Amino acid sequence: MDRPAPPLPDLIASGRGHAGLEWFDLKDTDSGAVRRLFLWLPAGDMPKAGWPALFMSDGNAVIATAIDAMRAQAPYPSGTNLGQGALIAIGYPTEDAYDPFRRSWDLGPPPGATYPPFWPDTPEVRTGGGAEFARFILEDVRAFLATRTRLDPTRQGLFGHSFGGLFALWLMFNRPDAFTHWIAASPSITWEDSFLLQHRDAFDPAGYEIRLLLSAGEWEGDELAPFQRGAEDAEKRLAAKKIERTLDAAREMAADLDRLPGVSARYETYPAETHMSVLPVAVNRALHFTFAARS
């Protein structure tokens, strides 16, 4: 018996943007939260199986970079090894690169915690909404996309940076069937007392083929970037680095997971990049990891 089609999220607003980009403000069918879906499709004929696809969190911050990287490289696969694919990014109805309050909730896996406000006279910051966000992507977004295009189920990646990298790893540990390629750039593995390691220890990839890329910038290790040395906050930054261990934690995670049957995990360090400057490099590498023309 055929399963009933999942309900479609309400379309609140839509528009067009950079180089063929379309955006849609969708109302979560469960929570009612409105998020912005960005969709970019290559020109030309769609493959029979549908477009390979890369899903990205922090959509407002990454979509333009991803589009321009695809436009510049994918038409020349013999020189770049980058094939064509659909770009799908989830963000928020804002012109800013980030909505810090909302991304903290969406990208923070459960159980989460409560933190002081980012700014005076604003609400407390909550994490722990990762399950809600995952359901939105896997059910609402995919149901909506099915009305716009066809995606190849055998090649779909998920990219996240920082909190987004934490979310990607958490989802991979809990729903390894959700995507075929996983990219966690500068993931916040030690966030909230490294609870993610409990998910890693319980992870059973049996029956799945997991392709995973972890990465960090050179200056996410033990040293400050040259321009940060001697600054007023240098000692504070160094103390935070010892707790966050972004580079070492990502490298260790890749080594641990690559030992598991069915998992192909690797780690990359991007020279001369900090936690924030690494984003365009990481986006480009995510495209190549997901859409490689030849492996």
Backbone as CSV, one residue per row, in Angstrom:
resi,resn,N_x,N_y,N_z,CA_x,CA_y,CA_z,C_x,C_y,C_z
1,MET,0.843,-1.189,0.000,0.000,0.000,0.000,0.883,1.245,0.000
2,ASP,0.570,2.211,-0.862,1.350,3.434,-0.928,1.144,4.265,0.323
3,ARG,2.238,4.864,0.792,2.141,5.760,1.932,1.531,7.085,1.480
4,PRO,0.731,7.717,2.346,0.206,9.033,1.985,1.336,10.043,1.869
5,ALA,1.187,10.977,0.957,2.209,12.005,0.780,2.300,12.857,2.042
6,PRO,3.524,13.218,2.456,3.657,14.055,3.652,3.046,15.427,3.398
7,PRO,2.546,16.078,4.451,1.966,17.412,4.258,3.034,18.406,3.823
8,LEU,2.642,19.335,2.987,3.565,20.369,2.535,3.565,21.536,3.508
9,PRO,4.716,22.108,3.769,4.752,23.299,4.616,4.100,24.473,3.884
10,ASP,3.478,25.356,4.635,2.873,26.554,4.035,3.972,27.455,3.485
11,LEU,3.741,27.959,2.275,4.667,28.899,1.658,4.234,30.311,2.041
12,ILE,5.066,30.995,2.825,4.732,32.321,3.335,5.141,33.415,2.354
13,ALA,6.295,33.253,1.736,6.805,34.246,0.784,7.847,33.565,-0.084
14,SER,8.142,34.166,-1.221,9.163,33.611,-2.112,9.764,34.729,-2.939
15,GLY,10.890,34.445,-3.567,11.530,35.444,-4.399,12.702,34.848,-5.144
16,ARG,13.353,35.697,-5.897,14.520,35.285,-6.677,15.709,36.148,-6.310
17,GLY,16.898,35.590,-6.534,18.099,36.316,-6.153,19.239,36.062,-7.107
18,HIS,20.404,35.949,-6.575,21.661,35.889,-7.289,21.750,34.701,-8.247
19,ALA,21.979,34.978,-9.521,22.371,33.955,-10.506,21.431,32.761,-10.563
20,GLY,20.124,33.032,-10.556,19.161,31.941,-10.673,18.684,31.377,-9.353
21,LEU,19.124,31.948,-8.246,18.692,31.498,-6.930,17.204,31.762,-6.721
22,GLU,16.520,30.802,-6.113,15.157,30.994,-5.639,15.140,30.823,-4.124
23,TRP,14.292,31.584,-3.448,14.139,31.391,-2.015,12.660,31.305,-1.650
24,PHE,12.405,30.547,-0.574,11.033,30.283,-0.142,11.001,30.328,1.388
25,ASP,10.117,31.124,1.937,9.908,31.124,3.379,8.833,30.095,3.708
26,LEU,9.227,29.034,4.425,8.352,27.904,4.698,8.022,27.823,6.183
27,LYS,6.767,27.527,6.463,6.305,27.379,7.840,6.402,25.921,8.258
28,ASP,7.164,25.646,9.289,7.341,24.294,9.810,5.971,23.691,10.123
29,THR,5.693,22.501,9.552,4.369,21.898,9.739,4.128,21.443,11.173
30,ASP,5.161,21.376,11.967,5.003,20.939,13.353,5.084,22.115,14.327
31,SER,6.175,22.878,14.275,6.386,23.948,15.258,5.794,25.291,14.834
32,GLY,5.576,25.480,13.528,5.099,26.760,13.023,6.194,27.768,12.760
33,ALA,7.447,27.431,13.080,8.562,28.343,12.826,8.745,28.547,11.325
34,VAL,9.099,29.768,10.932,9.323,30.080,9.527,10.822,30.151,9.261
35,ARG,11.251,29.356,8.303,12.649,29.361,7.892,12.721,29.616,6.394
36,ARG,13.863,30.121,5.951,14.046,30.418,4.519,14.814,29.287,3.850
37,LEU,14.223,28.747,2.793,14.861,27.714,1.982,15.418,28.364,0.723
38,PHE,16.711,28.161,0.480,17.369,28.644,-0.727,17.575,27.459,-1.673
39,LEU,17.253,27.662,-2.940,17.384,26.594,-3.933,18.044,27.141,-5.183
40,TRP,19.120,26.481,-5.595,19.788,26.811,-6.861,19.962,25.527,-7.650
41,LEU,19.518,25.551,-8.897,19.631,24.393,-9.776,20.521,24.726,-10.961
42,PRO,21.333,23.773,-11.416,22.192,24.028,-12.568,21.359,24.234,-13.831
43,ALA,21.945,24.936,-14.778,21.329,25.017,-16.095,21.546,23.690,-16.820
44,GLY,20.739,23.439,-17.825,20.905,22.213,-18.593,19.967,21.123,-18.154
45,ASP,20.123,19.978,-18.791,19.219,18.858,-18.557,19.535,18.158,-17.238
46,MET,18.479,17.829,-16.527,18.628,17.093,-15.276,18.955,15.635,-15.583
47,PRO,19.876,15.016,-14.836,20.153,13.589,-15.026,18.902,12.748,-14.773
48,LYS,18.877,11.547,-15.344,17.713,10.677,-15.188,17.366,10.415,-13.727
49,ALA,18.382,10.235,-12.907,18.150,9.941,-11.492,17.803,11.177,-10.688
50,GLY,17.883,12.343,-11.293,17.699,13.591,-10.571,19.040,14.233,-10.276
51,TRP,19.000,15.450,-9.732,20.232,16.167,-9.435,20.879,15.627,-8.152
52,PRO,22.187,15.384,-8.170,22.883,15.262,-6.887,22.651,16.556,-6.099
53,ALA,22.682,16.489,-4.791,22.315,17.664,-4.007,23.211,17.824,-2.792
54,LEU,23.473,19.082,-2.458,24.158,19.411,-1.214,23.242,20.307,-0.394
55,PHE,22.859,19.827,0.797,22.084,20.598,1.752,23.062,21.315,2.684
56,MET,22.737,22.546,3.053,23.629,23.338,3.901,22.845,24.062,4.975
57,SER,23.339,24.053,6.204,22.785,24.919,7.236,23.451,26.293,7.142
58,ASP,22.966,27.249,7.939,23.442,28.637,7.847,23.309,29.142,6.409
59,GLY,22.134,28.907,5.833,21.934,29.179,4.418,22.222,30.598,3.998
60,ASN,21.861,31.598,4.815,22.099,32.990,4.442,23.585,33.276,4.258
61,ALA,24.430,32.594,5.047,25.861,32.869,5.030,26.611,32.125,3.942
62,VAL,26.045,31.030,3.430,26.827,30.157,2.549,26.328,30.088,1.115
63,ILE,25.087,30.432,0.861,24.506,30.110,-0.443,25.179,30.860,-1.588
64,ALA,25.475,32.140,-1.420,26.091,32.892,-2.518,27.482,32.358,-2.835
65,THR,28.248,32.022,-1.788,29.571,31.435,-1.998,29.466,30.134,-2.769
66,ALA,28.529,29.284,-2.373,28.370,27.991,-3.034,27.963,28.166,-4.494
67,ILE,27.043,29.088,-4.762,26.596,29.325,-6.137,27.756,29.778,-7.004
68,ASP,28.527,30.745,-6.543,29.613,31.263,-7.369,30.704,30.220,-7.582
69,ALA,30.961,29.393,-6.579,31.937,28.315,-6.762,31.458,27.325,-7.816
70,MET,30.169,26.999,-7.803,29.619,26.089,-8.806,29.663,26.712,-10.196
71,ARG,29.273,27.968,-10.299,29.241,28.632,-11.609,30.629,28.738,-12.224
72,ALA,31.642,28.942,-11.387,33.000,29.116,-11.893,33.679,27.792,-12.214
73,GLN,33.303,26.706,-11.531,34.065,25.463,-11.651,33.331,24.317,-12.340
74,ALA,32.047,24.152,-12.061,31.337,22.973,-12.573,31.274,22.898,-14.096
75,PRO,31.254,24.027,-14.836,31.259,23.899,-16.298,32.560,23.334,-16.864
76,TYR,33.608,23.195,-16.028,34.912,22.744,-16.507,35.406,21.549,-15.676
77,PRO,34.663,20.441,-15.679,35.001,19.319,-14.798,36.364,18.700,-15.092
78,SER,36.850,18.785,-16.341,38.150,18.198,-16.637,39.282,18.975,-15.971
79,GLY,39.028,20.223,-15.622,40.032,21.026,-14.942,39.793,21.187,-13.461
80,THR,38.555,20.929,-13.016,38.222,21.145,-11.606,37.774,19.883,-10.887
81,ASN,37.302,18.896,-11.635,36.700,17.666,-11.108,35.419,17.947,-10.331
82,LEU,34.799,19.078,-10.582,33.540,19.404,-9.912,32.392,19.211,-10.884
83,GLY,31.463,18.314,-10.525,30.293,18.091,-11.344,29.147,19.004,-10.946
84,GLN,28.064,18.914,-11.695,26.891,19.743,-11.425,26.034,19.120,-10.323
85,GLY,25.321,19.971,-9.612,24.417,19.497,-8.578,23.554,20.627,-8.050
86,ALA,22.517,20.259,-7.333,21.596,21.221,-6.739,22.137,21.701,-5.398
87,LEU,21.961,22.988,-5.143,22.346,23.582,-3.867,21.087,23.920,-3.080
88,ILE,21.021,23.417,-1.865,19.848,23.600,-1.008,20.346,24.082,0.346
89,ALA,19.952,25.271,0.741,20.435,25.831,1.996,19.254,26.297,2.833
90,ILE,19.358,26.109,4.129,18.282,26.475,5.039,18.777,27.574,5.960
91,GLY,18.066,28.693,5.940,18.408,29.819,6.794,17.149,30.447,7.361
92,TYR,17.131,31.793,7.380,16.039,32.498,8.049,15.640,33.743,7.256
93,PRO,14.427,34.242,7.488,13.961,35.437,6.763,14.656,36.694,7.271
94,THR,15.901,36.865,6.903,16.703,38.019,7.300,17.700,38.324,6.208
95,GLU,18.144,39.571,6.139,19.192,39.946,5.195,20.578,39.747,5.797
96,ASP,20.641,39.425,7.090,21.923,39.204,7.745,22.468,37.818,7.406
97,ALA,23.771,37.648,7.597,24.383,36.342,7.346,23.906,35.295,8.341
98,TYR,23.615,35.709,9.569,23.216,34.773,10.610,22.050,35.345,11.418
99,ASP,21.282,34.446,11.993,20.347,34.774,13.059,20.840,33.987,14.274
100,PRO,21.722,34.583,15.091,22.373,33.812,16.163,21.397,33.152,17.124
101,PHE,20.314,33.838,17.446,19.351,33.299,18.398,18.693,32.037,17.846
102,ARG,18.219,32.092,16.614,17.495,30.964,16.045,18.423,29.807,15.691
103,ARG,19.628,30.119,15.206,20.535,29.019,14.845,20.997,28.261,16.081
104,SER,21.078,28.944,17.227,21.462,28.252,18.456,20.454,27.160,18.782
105,TRP,19.176,27.461,18.596,18.131,26.468,18.853,18.146,25.376,17.794
106,ASP,18.158,25.760,16.543,18.037,24.784,15.462,19.233,23.839,15.375
107,LEU,20.435,24.365,15.565,21.636,23.566,15.336,22.164,22.903,16.596
108,GLY,21.586,23.236,17.736,22.005,22.606,18.983,21.233,21.325,19.231
109,PRO,21.885,20.168,19.152,21.169,18.906,19.375,20.598,18.818,20.783
110,PRO,19.565,18.012,20.971,19.010,17.820,22.307,20.002,17.064,23.197
111,PRO,19.931,17.273,24.526,18.855,17.946,25.253,18.972,19.463,25.281
112,GLY,20.152,20.017,25.099,20.315,21.455,25.070,20.396,22.073,26.452
113,ALA,20.535,23.404,26.470,20.665,24.154,27.711,20.206,25.582,27.461
114,THR,20.223,26.391,28.510,19.819,27.792,28.414,21.004,28.674,28.794
115,TYR,21.184,29.765,28.042,22.329,30.648,28.213,21.859,32.093,28.298
116,PRO,22.712,32.978,28.806,22.342,34.398,28.880,22.069,34.970,27.493
117,PRO,21.285,36.053,27.425,20.972,36.666,26.127,22.233,37.128,25.399
118,PHE,22.150,37.157,24.081,23.252,37.701,23.291,23.380,39.214,23.513
119,TRP,22.240,39.878,23.636,22.207,41.330,23.769,21.256,41.717,24.894
120,PRO,21.427,42.908,25.473,20.509,43.347,26.526,19.060,43.395,26.016
121,ASP,18.149,43.087,26.915,16.707,43.176,26.632,16.261,42.229,25.521
122,THR,16.972,41.116,25.366,16.544,40.074,24.428,16.388,38.771,25.210
123,PRO,15.681,37.778,24.652,15.427,36.542,25.396,16.698,35.749,25.686
124,GLU,16.584,34.860,26.660,17.665,33.916,26.903,17.866,33.042,25.661
125,VAL,19.090,32.577,25.493,19.430,31.741,24.343,19.245,30.276,24.732
126,ARG,18.550,29.531,23.888,18.319,28.110,24.144,18.921,27.272,23.025
127,THR,19.469,26.143,23.412,19.882,25.125,22.439,18.983,23.910,22.637
128,GLY,19.131,22.919,21.769,18.377,21.684,21.943,17.288,21.437,20.921
129,GLY,17.154,22.328,19.923,16.100,22.154,18.918,16.518,21.364,17.698
130,GLY,17.640,20.656,17.778,18.142,19.945,16.612,17.188,18.919,16.043
131,ALA,16.423,18.244,16.903,15.469,17.249,16.403,14.354,17.917,15.601
132,GLU,13.904,19.080,16.061,12.891,19.839,15.311,13.430,20.258,13.955
133,PHE,14.665,20.757,13.939,15.277,21.213,12.693,15.500,20.039,11.737
134,ALA,15.937,18.903,12.274,16.149,17.718,11.435,14.849,17.273,10.792
135,ARG,13.778,17.242,11.569,12.484,16.844,11.014,12.054,17.799,9.911
136,PHE,12.285,19.082,10.110,11.938,20.076,9.094,12.674,19.799,7.782
137,ILE,13.967,19.515,7.870,14.749,19.252,6.655,14.302,17.956,5.985
138,LEU,14.234,16.895,6.762,14.008,15.569,6.190,12.569,15.365,5.728
139,GLU,11.622,16.073,6.310,10.227,15.899,5.917,9.699,17.127,5.154
140,ASP,9.680,18.284,5.779,9.076,19.463,5.150,9.848,19.919,3.925
141,VAL,11.152,20.090,4.093,11.957,20.599,2.977,11.963,19.608,1.822
142,ARG,12.170,18.338,2.125,12.210,17.347,1.044,10.855,17.224,0.348
143,ALA,9.760,17.317,1.098,8.434,17.266,0.472,8.226,18.474,-0.437
144,PHE,8.650,19.642,0.009,8.512,20.840,-0.814,9.392,20.758,-2.054
145,LEU,10.616,20.307,-1.896,11.520,20.211,-3.047,10.992,19.260,-4.110
146,ALA,10.274,18.235,-3.686,9.712,17.277,-4.645,8.710,17.936,-5.580
147,THR,8.175,19.084,-5.199,7.256,19.820,-6.074,8.001,20.733,-7.031
148,ARG,9.317,20.882,-6.842,10.100,21.812,-7.657,11.106,21.120,-8.565
149,THR,11.633,19.966,-8.138,12.684,19.295,-8.893,12.770,17.850,-8.434
150,ARG,13.718,17.094,-8.983,13.958,15.719,-8.566,15.420,15.600,-8.131
151,LEU,15.644,14.973,-6.980,16.985,14.827,-6.437,17.399,13.362,-6.457
152,ASP,18.660,13.131,-6.751,19.219,11.776,-6.789,19.385,11.257,-5.367
153,PRO,18.656,10.208,-4.974,18.758,9.719,-3.597,20.097,9.075,-3.281
154,THR,20.895,8.763,-4.302,22.164,8.087,-4.067,23.323,9.049,-3.854
155,ARG,23.067,10.354,-4.008,24.133,11.320,-3.750,23.528,12.603,-3.198
156,GLN,23.423,12.646,-1.890,22.924,13.830,-1.196,23.803,14.093,0.017
157,GLY,24.357,15.295,0.079,25.255,15.640,1.167,24.636,16.647,2.120
158,LEU,25.181,16.683,3.331,24.806,17.684,4.324,26.070,18.363,4.815
159,PHE,26.100,19.697,4.705,27.248,20.499,5.152,26.839,21.377,6.316
160,GLY,27.709,21.451,7.315,27.504,22.383,8.407,28.837,22.873,8.937
161,HIS,28.857,24.138,9.378,30.064,24.754,9.922,29.815,25.138,11.380
162,SER,30.787,24.861,12.245,30.699,25.227,13.651,29.529,24.504,14.321
163,PHE,28.513,25.233,14.800,27.318,24.570,15.313,26.692,23.681,14.243
164,GLY,26.767,24.120,12.987,26.241,23.311,11.893,26.995,22.006,11.733
165,GLY,28.303,22.026,12.002,29.085,20.797,11.975,28.705,19.864,13.109
166,LEU,28.439,20.435,14.283,27.938,19.646,15.403,26.612,18.987,15.039
167,PHE,25.709,19.766,14.451,24.405,19.228,14.057,24.563,18.105,13.037
168,ALA,25.437,18.301,12.044,25.621,17.278,11.010,26.114,15.973,11.615
169,LEU,27.068,16.044,12.519,27.584,14.827,13.139,26.515,14.154,13.997
170,TRP,25.794,14.946,14.771,24.727,14.378,15.598,23.687,13.669,14.733
171,LEU,23.295,14.300,13.622,22.296,13.683,12.753,22.850,12.419,12.107
172,MET,24.104,12.446,11.709,24.714,11.254,11.118,24.710,10.089,12.107
173,PHE,25.018,10.369,13.373,25.034,9.304,14.375,23.638,8.735,14.615
174,ASN,22.615,9.569,14.464,21.260,9.145,14.778,20.426,8.752,13.562
175,ARG,20.767,9.302,12.383,20.044,8.982,11.155,21.035,8.785,10.012
176,PRO,21.843,7.748,10.062,22.861,7.567,9.023,22.277,7.356,7.637
177,ASP,20.967,7.088,7.556,20.313,6.909,6.269,19.914,8.239,5.626
178,ALA,20.018,9.340,6.349,19.454,10.611,5.891,20.216,11.207,4.714
179,PHE,21.545,11.012,4.680,22.372,11.549,3.605,23.456,10.526,3.273
180,THR,24.088,10.721,2.117,25.176,9.827,1.720,26.543,10.442,1.990
181,HIS,26.625,11.774,1.994,27.874,12.493,2.217,27.656,13.467,3.384
182,TRP,28.608,13.494,4.305,28.495,14.331,5.493,29.739,15.194,5.599
183,ILE,29.554,16.502,5.782,30.680,17.432,5.866,30.515,18.287,7.107
184,ALA,31.438,18.139,8.048,31.410,18.907,9.293,32.665,19.757,9.353
185,ALA,32.524,21.037,9.099,33.645,21.973,9.101,33.725,22.664,10.456
186,SER,34.904,22.629,11.058,35.123,23.261,12.372,34.012,22.908,13.354
187,PRO,33.654,21.628,13.481,32.500,21.260,14.298,32.745,21.510,15.784
188,SER,31.691,21.913,16.477,31.776,22.212,17.916,31.622,20.921,18.722
189,ILE,32.578,20.026,18.565,32.480,18.689,19.142,32.488,18.728,20.665
190,THR,33.219,19.670,21.263,33.330,19.706,22.722,32.224,20.532,23.372
191,TRP,31.270,21.016,22.585,30.194,21.851,23.114,29.373,21.088,24.151
192,GLU,28.978,21.779,25.204,28.144,21.209,26.264,28.710,19.884,26.767
193,ASP,29.967,20.011,27.262,30.657,18.887,27.910,30.842,17.685,26.991
194,SER,31.037,17.966,25.709,31.348,16.903,24.732,30.309,15.794,24.715
195,PHE,29.041,16.171,24.904,27.978,15.155,24.896,27.938,14.388,23.581
196,LEU,28.436,14.987,22.487,28.395,14.321,21.190,29.159,12.998,21.219
197,LEU,30.164,12.896,22.068,30.961,11.674,22.110,30.140,10.478,22.575
198,GLN,29.093,10.725,23.348,28.205,9.624,23.732,27.496,9.055,22.501
199,HIS,27.102,9.941,21.576,26.474,9.490,20.333,27.488,8.753,19.458
200,ARG,28.716,9.254,19.448,29.758,8.563,18.670,29.968,7.156,19.213
201,ASP,30.034,7.011,20.522,30.311,5.707,21.110,29.176,4.711,20.859
202,ALA,27.951,5.225,20.707,26.800,4.346,20.462,26.516,4.144,18.975
203,PHE,27.290,4.775,18.131,27.037,4.768,16.688,27.304,3.396,16.093
204,ASP,26.330,2.887,15.349,26.468,1.601,14.659,26.184,1.822,13.176
205,PRO,27.244,1.916,12.346,27.045,2.170,10.924,26.780,0.933,10.091
206,ALA,26.547,-0.214,10.732,26.349,-1.461,9.996,25.228,-1.313,8.976
207,GLY,25.521,-1.700,7.741,24.515,-1.634,6.682,24.486,-0.323,5.931
208,TYR,25.306,0.644,6.347,25.337,1.942,5.678,26.720,2.196,5.093
209,GLU,26.761,3.014,4.067,28.034,3.467,3.514,28.157,4.952,3.824
210,ILE,28.998,5.275,4.796,29.127,6.628,5.306,30.373,7.270,4.715
211,ARG,30.196,8.412,4.065,31.324,9.209,3.573,31.348,10.505,4.372
212,LEU,32.444,10.747,5.064,32.511,11.864,6.005,33.780,12.668,5.805
213,LEU,33.625,13.997,5.754,34.751,14.921,5.696,34.673,15.854,6.890
214,LEU,35.700,15.832,7.726,35.837,16.786,8.817,37.003,17.708,8.514
215,SER,36.930,18.934,9.032,37.978,19.897,8.715,38.029,20.986,9.773
216,ALA,39.110,21.757,9.725,39.260,22.938,10.583,40.321,23.832,9.963
217,GLY,40.302,25.092,10.343,41.327,26.018,9.901,42.595,25.874,10.721
218,GLU,43.705,26.247,10.131,45.009,26.132,10.815,45.011,26.837,12.163
219,TRP,44.358,27.997,12.236,44.390,28.776,13.469,43.246,28.415,14.408
220,GLU,42.704,27.204,14.260,41.758,26.674,15.237,42.425,25.639,16.143
221,GLY,43.741,25.573,16.047,44.506,24.691,16.916,44.937,25.419,18.180
222,ASP,46.173,25.166,18.609,46.666,25.721,19.873,47.173,27.148,19.743
223,GLU,47.393,27.617,18.516,47.997,28.928,18.329,46.976,29.944,17.823
224,LEU,47.222,31.199,18.150,46.425,32.291,17.608,46.915,32.627,16.210
225,ALA,46.025,33.169,15.410,46.435,33.694,14.107,47.390,34.863,14.336
226,PRO,48.315,35.098,13.416,49.290,36.179,13.619,48.658,37.517,13.978
227,PHE,47.536,37.865,13.353,46.923,39.171,13.624,46.242,39.226,14.988
228,GLN,46.055,38.069,15.642,45.417,38.024,16.963,46.433,38.071,18.095
229,ARG,47.696,37.825,17.785,48.728,37.778,18.820,49.010,39.189,19.346
230,GLY,49.058,39.294,20.657,49.312,40.592,21.268,48.083,41.460,21.425
231,ALA,46.927,40.993,20.946,45.693,41.768,21.101,45.227,41.704,22.555
232,GLU,44.312,42.608,22.925,43.842,42.679,24.300,43.174,41.375,24.754
233,ASP,42.529,40.681,23.829,41.808,39.457,24.194,42.606,38.185,23.893
234,ALA,43.912,38.315,23.689,44.720,37.159,23.282,44.671,36.043,24.318
235,GLU,44.831,36.362,25.594,44.825,35.328,26.623,43.463,34.647,26.721
236,LYS,42.407,35.425,26.589,41.056,34.864,26.624,40.843,33.904,25.464
237,ARG,41.321,34.278,24.289,41.193,33.398,23.124,41.985,32.106,23.318
238,LEU,43.185,32.203,23.862,44.001,31.009,24.075,43.350,30.077,25.088
239,ALA,42.753,30.646,26.124,42.070,29.823,27.118,40.874,29.106,26.498
240,ALA,40.129,29.801,25.634,38.982,29.182,24.968,39.427,28.053,24.043
241,LYS,40.560,28.243,23.373,41.061,27.214,22.468,41.339,25.897,23.205
242,LYS,41.852,26.011,24.430,42.167,24.801,25.194,40.903,24.015,25.526
243,ILE,39.789,24.720,25.680,38.523,24.054,25.976,37.875,23.527,24.695
244,GLU,37.870,24.353,23.651,37.170,23.994,22.407,37.883,22.900,21.632
245,ARG,39.197,22.956,21.534,40.003,21.936,20.836,39.432,21.630,19.445
246,THR,39.043,22.653,18.717,38.314,22.437,17.467,39.098,21.590,16.480
247,LEU,40.337,21.955,16.242,41.142,21.225,15.246,41.433,19.805,15.716
248,ASP,41.934,19.653,16.929,42.296,18.320,17.410,41.073,17.420,17.550
249,ALA,39.955,17.974,18.024,38.744,17.158,18.202,38.223,16.648,16.865
250,ALA,38.287,17.488,15.825,37.835,17.063,14.499,38.758,15.997,13.925
251,ARG,40.062,16.199,14.087,41.024,15.218,13.569,40.875,13.874,14.289
252,GLU,40.683,13.915,15.602,40.501,12.685,16.366,39.202,11.986,15.985
253,MET,38.138,12.763,15.776,36.855,12.180,15.390,36.984,11.446,14.056
254,ALA,37.672,12.062,13.098,37.845,11.417,11.798,38.609,10.105,11.933
255,ALA,39.660,10.113,12.730,40.457,8.893,12.909,39.632,7.799,13.586
256,ASP,38.856,8.182,14.603,38.037,7.195,15.303,36.989,6.571,14.373
257,LEU,36.326,7.405,13.584,35.237,6.908,12.747,35.745,6.138,11.539
258,ASP,36.921,6.498,11.039,37.449,5.814,9.863,37.783,4.357,10.156
259,ARG,37.892,4.014,11.406,38.174,2.620,11.789,36.927,1.745,11.729
260,LEU,35.755,2.355,11.670,34.508,1.589,11.711,34.184,1.007,10.335
261,PRO,33.641,-0.195,10.284,33.256,-0.777,8.985,32.169,0.052,8.325
262,GLY,32.332,0.277,7.032,31.347,1.031,6.273,31.529,2.524,6.320
263,VAL,32.511,3.017,7.088,32.744,4.453,7.226,34.052,4.831,6.544
264,SER,33.975,5.810,5.662,35.167,6.402,5.064,35.235,7.845,5.538
265,ALA,36.122,8.114,6.488,36.213,9.437,7.086,37.612,10.001,6.882
266,ARG,37.672,11.288,6.569,38.976,11.925,6.461,38.916,13.318,7.058
267,TYR,40.094,13.839,7.338,40.218,15.153,7.970,41.124,16.035,7.112
268,GLU,40.807,17.336,7.030,41.622,18.299,6.303,41.823,19.550,7.150
269,THR,43.051,20.091,7.127,43.352,21.380,7.743,43.529,22.410,6.640
270,TYR,42.891,23.563,6.786,42.968,24.613,5.777,43.921,25.706,6.255
271,PRO,45.058,25.865,5.560,46.111,26.771,6.025,45.633,28.218,6.171
272,ALA,46.162,28.872,7.221,46.011,30.313,7.436,44.570,30.756,7.608
273,GLU,43.695,29.856,8.080,42.283,30.206,8.283,41.908,30.104,9.760
274,THR,41.023,31.012,10.189,40.464,30.997,11.531,39.081,30.335,11.496
275,HIS,38.435,30.313,12.652,37.116,29.693,12.737,36.108,30.386,11.821
276,MET,36.227,31.685,11.653,35.276,32.408,10.812,35.749,32.520,9.368
277,SER,37.040,32.749,9.149,37.518,32.933,7.775,37.520,31.641,6.976
278,VAL,37.441,30.495,7.649,37.522,29.208,6.964,36.270,28.899,6.148
279,LEU,35.174,29.611,6.393,33.891,29.215,5.815,33.910,29.086,4.287
280,PRO,34.383,30.081,3.510,34.360,29.905,2.045,35.191,28.713,1.563
281,VAL,36.328,28.474,2.216,37.155,27.326,1.850,36.399,26.030,2.123
282,ALA,35.756,25.966,3.280,35.029,24.752,3.662,33.846,24.497,2.739
283,VAL,33.161,25.561,2.329,32.047,25.400,1.390,32.546,24.825,0.068
284,ASN,33.636,25.349,-0.432,34.186,24.851,-1.696,34.573,23.384,-1.582
285,ARG,35.190,23.013,-0.479,35.588,21.617,-0.298,34.363,20.711,-0.178
286,ALA,33.292,21.226,0.432,32.055,20.440,0.535,31.477,20.158,-0.842
287,LEU,31.531,21.138,-1.728,31.061,20.940,-3.099,31.861,19.840,-3.784
288,HIS,33.175,19.900,-3.665,34.024,18.901,-4.321,33.829,17.524,-3.703
289,PHE,33.598,17.469,-2.413,33.396,16.188,-1.737,32.102,15.536,-2.201
290,THR,31.058,16.336,-2.402,29.750,15.809,-2.778,29.608,15.604,-4.269
291,PHE,30.131,16.532,-5.053,29.869,16.535,-6.501,31.085,16.149,-7.347
292,ALA,32.057,15.458,-6.764,33.241,15.079,-7.536,32.849,14.357,-8.825
293,ALA,33.377,14.838,-9.944,33.064,14.216,-11.228,33.703,12.834,-11.330
294,ARG,34.906,12.695,-10.796,35.587,11.399,-10.769,36.202,11.221,-9.389
295,SER,36.008,10.051,-8.796,36.555,9.814,-7.454,37.969,9.268,-7.549
